[in-house]
Amino acid sequence: MSTLRTNALEGMDAKNSITIVAGAGNVTTTNVQGGIAKAWSRHEGGTTTVDSSLNCSSITDTATGRPRHTFINAFSAENSYATSCLAQARCQTGTQETNAGNVLLRTTVESDDSDGDRGDVSIIVHGDLA
């Protein structure tokens, strides 16, 4: 097996796109920058301590089951990113209270859909940074 070591890859036609040959003549062009997460975070529900993260500076406990994750580097616009979240129960992102610099989550209790602080809460954010 061969090993390729490099500090940079740059597409010939577009700097952020490279062509991947997957064998048997299958060729795929992919936008490298668009395909990677720009932010992710993990914390224990009900706390404001970031356990581990990328591009997440802090968590603010705005109310029970309502943690706000603030980004170190903002996204290019309010609607320029998509967020996935996971908690021990249900987790959703708040579209009315989300902007380019942070995202507000809502974690709920499954039995009655009321707001509730849940254990291990994680988010992954894909989009265009400013």
C-alpha positions as CSV (number, residue, x, y, z in Angstrom):
1,M,0.0,0.0,0.0
2,S,1.2,3.5,-0.8
3,T,1.0,6.5,1.5
4,L,0.5,10.0,0.2
5,R,1.6,12.8,2.5
6,T,0.9,16.4,1.8
7,N,0.2,19.8,3.4
8,A,-2.2,20.9,0.8
9,L,-4.6,19.7,-1.9
10,E,-5.9,22.1,-4.5
11,G,-8.2,21.4,-7.4
12,M,-7.1,22.3,-10.9
13,D,-10.4,23.7,-12.1
14,A,-11.6,25.1,-8.7
15,K,-9.5,25.5,-5.7
16,N,-11.9,23.8,-3.3
17,S,-13.0,21.0,-5.5
18,I,-11.1,17.8,-6.2
19,T,-11.9,14.8,-8.4
20,I,-11.9,11.4,-6.8
21,V,-11.4,8.3,-8.9
22,A,-13.2,5.5,-7.1
23,G,-12.0,2.6,-9.3
24,A,-13.7,0.8,-12.2
25,G,-13.9,4.2,-14.0
26,N,-16.2,5.8,-11.4
27,V,-15.2,9.5,-11.1
28,T,-16.7,11.9,-8.6
29,T,-16.0,15.6,-8.1
30,T,-16.6,16.8,-4.6
31,N,-16.5,20.2,-3.0
32,V,-14.1,19.5,-0.1
33,Q,-15.0,22.7,1.9
34,G,-18.8,22.2,1.6
35,G,-18.6,18.6,2.8
36,I,-17.1,19.1,6.2
37,A,-18.6,20.1,9.5
38,K,-17.9,23.7,10.4
39,A,-18.9,23.4,14.1
40,W,-19.8,20.7,16.5
41,S,-20.2,20.5,20.3
42,R,-21.0,18.2,23.1
43,H,-22.2,19.0,26.6
44,E,-24.2,17.6,29.5
45,G,-27.8,18.8,29.5
46,G,-28.5,21.5,32.1
47,T,-24.9,22.7,32.2
48,T,-23.0,25.4,30.4
49,T,-19.7,23.5,30.2
50,V,-18.5,22.6,26.7
51,D,-17.2,19.0,27.0
52,S,-15.6,19.0,23.5
53,S,-16.1,21.2,20.5
54,L,-15.0,22.7,17.2
55,N,-15.9,26.4,16.6
56,C,-18.1,26.6,19.7
57,S,-17.0,29.2,22.2
58,S,-19.7,28.8,24.9
59,I,-23.1,27.5,25.8
60,T,-25.7,29.7,27.5
61,D,-28.5,28.1,29.5
62,T,-31.4,30.4,28.4
63,A,-34.1,28.2,30.1
64,T,-34.9,24.6,31.0
65,G,-34.1,22.6,27.8
66,R,-33.0,25.7,25.9
67,P,-29.2,25.7,25.5
68,R,-27.7,28.3,23.1
69,H,-24.4,27.4,21.4
70,T,-22.3,30.4,20.3
71,F,-19.9,30.0,17.5
72,I,-16.3,31.3,17.5
73,N,-16.4,32.0,13.8
74,A,-19.9,33.0,12.7
75,F,-21.6,31.6,9.6
76,S,-22.1,33.9,6.5
77,A,-25.9,34.4,7.2
78,E,-28.8,33.3,9.3
79,N,-29.9,30.8,6.7
80,S,-26.5,29.6,5.5
81,Y,-26.2,26.5,7.7
82,A,-28.0,23.4,8.9
83,T,-27.8,22.0,12.4
84,S,-28.4,18.4,13.6
85,C,-28.7,17.7,17.3
86,L,-29.0,14.6,19.4
87,A,-29.9,14.2,23.1
88,Q,-31.2,11.4,25.3
89,A,-34.7,12.4,24.3
90,R,-35.8,14.7,21.5
91,C,-33.7,17.6,20.3
92,Q,-34.5,20.3,17.8
93,T,-33.1,23.6,16.6
94,G,-35.0,26.8,17.1
95,T,-35.5,28.5,13.7
96,Q,-36.9,31.8,15.1
97,E,-34.0,32.4,17.5
98,T,-31.1,31.3,15.4
99,N,-28.7,33.7,13.7
100,A,-25.3,33.6,12.1
101,G,-23.4,33.6,15.4
102,N,-25.3,31.0,17.4
103,V,-28.0,28.4,17.5
104,L,-30.7,27.8,20.1
105,L,-31.6,24.2,20.8
106,R,-34.7,22.7,22.4
107,T,-34.5,19.4,24.3
108,T,-37.8,17.9,25.5
109,V,-39.2,15.1,27.6
110,E,-40.7,12.4,25.4
111,S,-43.7,11.7,27.5
112,D,-45.3,15.1,27.2
113,D,-43.1,17.2,24.9
114,S,-42.3,19.7,27.6
115,D,-38.9,21.4,27.7
116,G,-36.4,19.4,29.8
117,D,-32.7,19.3,30.3
118,R,-31.4,16.0,28.9
119,G,-28.1,14.2,29.3
120,D,-25.4,14.2,26.6
121,V,-26.4,16.9,24.0
122,S,-24.5,17.1,20.8
123,I,-24.8,19.3,17.7
124,I,-23.2,19.2,14.3
125,V,-23.3,22.2,12.0
126,H,-22.7,22.3,8.2
127,G,-22.7,25.5,6.2
128,D,-20.8,28.5,4.9
129,L,-18.6,30.5,7.4
130,A,-18.4,34.2,7.1
